[in-house]
Amino acid sequence: MDKQESTNRRRGWRSALVLGAALCIGGLANVAAAATIKFGVPPWPGVTVKTEVARQLLGAMGYDTAVTNAGVVIDLQGVARGDLTAMMAAWMPAQKKMVSSITRSTA
């Protein structure tokens, strides 16, 4: 295996781990019960790519998906209210304070 192939393989595993973490942020129960998995996507290139990978994987498993493009605070509020199923942009622990305040205010 050459260096490029090894790098690509690591990226694939990272994407799978990120998908798992993102689905946990939205709550696995929400994903399983959702008719359509709704992703909140802030305008960050890395998040856009990861969300598209997640959408492709979930689509292959038979799930319908949708994307809402908004800022991270709006996306977090949407997940907390249940309007969005998941988002792949939470930077923990850097955003822990913001996430905690949003989830407390919408509870």
C-alpha positions as CSV (number, residue, x, y, z in Angstrom):
1,M,0.0,0.0,0.0
2,D,1.5,3.3,-1.0
3,K,1.4,6.6,1.0
4,Q,-1.6,8.0,-0.9
5,E,-3.7,4.9,-0.5
6,S,-2.9,4.9,3.2
7,T,-3.9,8.5,3.6
8,N,-7.2,7.9,1.7
9,R,-7.9,4.9,3.9
10,R,-7.4,7.0,7.1
11,R,-9.7,9.7,5.7
12,G,-12.4,7.1,5.1
13,W,-12.2,5.8,8.6
14,R,-12.3,9.4,9.9
15,S,-15.4,10.1,7.8
16,A,-17.1,7.0,9.2
17,L,-16.2,8.1,12.8
18,V,-17.5,11.6,12.1
19,L,-20.7,10.2,10.8
20,G,-21.2,8.2,13.9
21,A,-20.5,11.2,16.1
22,A,-22.8,13.4,14.2
23,L,-25.6,10.9,14.4
24,C,-25.0,10.8,18.2
25,I,-25.3,14.6,18.3
26,G,-28.7,14.4,16.7
27,G,-29.6,11.3,18.7
28,L,-29.8,7.8,17.3
29,A,-33.5,7.6,18.3
30,N,-34.2,10.7,16.2
31,V,-32.4,9.2,13.2
32,A,-34.2,5.9,13.4
33,A,-37.6,7.5,13.8
34,A,-37.1,10.2,11.1
35,A,-38.9,9.9,7.8
36,T,-36.1,12.2,6.4
37,I,-32.8,12.8,8.1
38,K,-32.4,16.6,8.2
39,F,-28.8,17.9,8.4
40,G,-28.0,21.4,9.5
41,V,-24.9,22.6,7.6
42,P,-23.0,25.8,8.4
43,P,-21.0,27.3,5.5
44,W,-17.7,25.6,6.4
45,P,-16.1,23.5,3.6
46,G,-15.1,20.7,5.8
47,V,-18.6,20.3,7.2
48,T,-20.1,20.5,3.8
49,V,-18.0,17.6,2.6
50,K,-18.6,15.5,5.7
51,T,-22.3,16.0,5.5
52,E,-22.3,15.0,1.9
53,V,-20.4,11.8,2.7
54,A,-23.0,11.1,5.5
55,R,-25.8,11.7,3.1
56,Q,-24.4,9.3,0.5
57,L,-23.9,6.6,3.1
58,L,-27.3,7.0,4.6
59,G,-28.9,7.2,1.1
60,A,-27.2,3.9,0.3
61,M,-28.8,2.4,3.4
62,G,-32.3,3.6,2.3
63,Y,-32.7,6.8,4.3
64,D,-34.0,10.0,2.7
65,T,-31.9,13.1,3.6
66,A,-32.2,16.9,3.4
67,V,-29.9,19.8,4.1
68,T,-30.6,23.1,5.7
69,N,-27.8,25.7,5.2
70,A,-27.5,28.1,8.1
71,G,-25.1,29.3,10.8
72,V,-23.9,27.0,13.5
73,V,-26.0,28.6,16.2
74,I,-29.2,28.2,14.2
75,D,-28.3,24.6,13.3
76,L,-27.6,23.8,17.0
77,Q,-31.0,25.3,18.0
78,G,-32.7,23.3,15.2
79,V,-31.2,20.1,16.6
80,A,-32.1,21.0,20.1
81,R,-35.7,21.7,19.1
82,G,-35.9,18.6,16.9
83,D,-36.3,20.6,13.7
84,L,-33.1,19.1,12.5
85,T,-31.9,15.5,13.0
86,A,-28.2,16.1,13.1
87,M,-25.3,18.4,12.3
88,M,-21.7,17.5,11.8
89,A,-20.1,20.8,12.9
90,A,-19.8,20.6,16.7
91,W,-16.3,21.3,17.8
92,M,-16.0,19.9,21.3
93,P,-14.8,21.0,23.7
94,A,-14.4,24.4,22.1
95,Q,-18.2,24.9,21.6
96,K,-19.3,23.1,24.8
97,K,-20.4,26.4,26.5
98,M,-22.5,27.4,23.4
99,V,-24.0,23.9,23.0
100,S,-24.9,23.8,26.8
101,S,-26.6,27.2,26.7
102,I,-28.6,26.4,23.6
103,T,-29.8,23.0,24.9
104,R,-30.7,24.5,28.3
105,S,-32.7,27.3,26.6
106,T,-34.7,25.0,24.3
107,A,-35.4,22.3,26.9
